[in-house]
Amino acid sequence: MPIQIDYISFPNDEVESIDLFMKEYIDEIFKYSFLVRFPANTIGGNHVHERVEKFIALGELKLFYKEGSEIKEENMYEPDKGLKVITVESMTEHAVKNETHAIQFLLEFADQEFTNAEKINLI
């Protein structure tokens, strides 16, 4: 399976804080972390690589990925369900798109450095 979806839920209707590095939720192998800025109407990624990534969108972003010969689309931001954690497996063609007119942000965690990525034209 090219992606896996989990949620970090907040059971109380109160202001709550969590560890910025998500140590409770992100496995130790994901030792690289980034805050990615997506200006309005932009696409990031459009590549394939060996590393495994976990994404947590902090705004309205969409993930596009290839499963077999089909391109699939996943809404990355569902605040009513909690923080959506999407794991993109190694060698999965993928791209992230901001279709809004505002800047959006993404937390990205990876199990290794970004090397040997192949650019593609998924979207």
N, C-alpha and C positions, 0 to 999 in steps of 0.2 A: 504494500500500500504506500503510495507516494507521500501522503500527509496523514497526520493524526491530530485530532482536536480534543483539547481538554479545557476546563474552565477553572479559574481561581475565583471561588465565590466568597461573598461577604455576607454572612448570615444576619447581621444586625443592620438596622436602618440608622446607623450612627456614623459619624466621621471616623475613619479608620486609616491607619497607616501600615504599610508593609515594607519590608527590607527592599531598598532600591535594587539590590543585586539579586533579588528573588531566590535567595539561598534555600528557602523552604520549598520552593516549587520547581526550581531548575536544577537538574542533576549536576553533580560536580564536574562531569566531563565537559560541560559547556563553560569553558574557562574564558572565552572571549565575549565581551559584551559591548554593545554600541547603541547609541541613540541616533536614529536615522531621520533626517529632515526631508520631507517631501513637499516642495513648493506646489502651488495649485496646478492641477492638470499635468502631472508628471508621471513617468514610469521609471521604476528602479528594478534592477536585476536584469531580466531578459537574458538569463544565463543558466548554465548547468555546471556543477562542480562536485567534488568528492565530499566536502564537509557536510555535516548535518547542522541544520539551523532551527532555532525556535524563535517565533515571532509573537510579539504582543503589541497590537495596534493601540495607540492612544488617541486615535481619531478614525474618521471614516476612510478606510483603505480597503482595497480588494486584492486578493491573491489569485493569480492565474497560474495553473500548473497543468502539466501533461500527465494523463493517466492512459497508458497504452497509446492509441493514436488520437485520443480525444483531449481537447483543451477544456479544462473545468475552471469554474469561477467560485470563489469562496469569499463571503463578506467577512472581514477580519475584525469587525467592531460590533459587539452586541452587549452594550453596557448593562442592559436589564438582566443578563445572564451572568455577569461578572467579567473578569478579564479573560478573554479568549486566548488560549495558548495553542499556537499551530506549530507542529513539528514538520519540517520539510526534510524528507529523507535524502540521503546521499544520491547523487546522479538524477535528481528530479528536475526537469526543466521548469523554471518558475519565473514569475515577475510580479511586482507589486505596483498597483496603480492608484494614484490619487485623482479621482474624477471630480473633486470638489473645486470650489473657487477660493479655498483657504489652505494655508499651510497645515499639514498633518505630520504626526510623529509616530515612529515605530521603535520599540525596543527589540533588539536582535541579539541573540545568544548563539554562539557557535562552538563546536567541539575542536576546531583547529583553525589555523590561520587561513586567510583567503588567498589561495594559490591555485593555479591551473584551471581557472574558470574559462569556460568556452562561451563566448557571446552567441546568442541565438535571436531569432525574431519570432518569439512566441506570440506577442501581441504588438 
